């Protein structure tokens, strides 16, 4: 089994459409590490190396991965969560979705009891 490893210069040479220079790789890795595949962790080494097949899989568009039946763990969900507190409409919608239709709310039950006792 032969694994092709790419260093920083190899990434620039192999994937010029994603990386313009070696400095752009270091910058991208520091600012947004999720925007590129994680490097291989080699014990007692600070050298950055990537598996060529993993880099290809990371930058392959999702429709090609789906056609090839390759699992895509790095893909984002369809609707990313917004930051901050949910709006009141979102809170009510979530509460309505979580409510069990077989239970009666306390306020509705109280109103039914008051009506029945008259």
Buried (B, 14 or more C-beta within 10 A) or exposed (E): EEEEEBBBEBBBEBBEEBBEEEEBBEEBBEEEEEEBBEBBEEEEEEEBBBBBEBBEBBEEEEEEBEEEEEEBEBEEEEEEEEEEEEEEEEEEEEEEEEEEEEEEEEEEEEEEEEEEEE
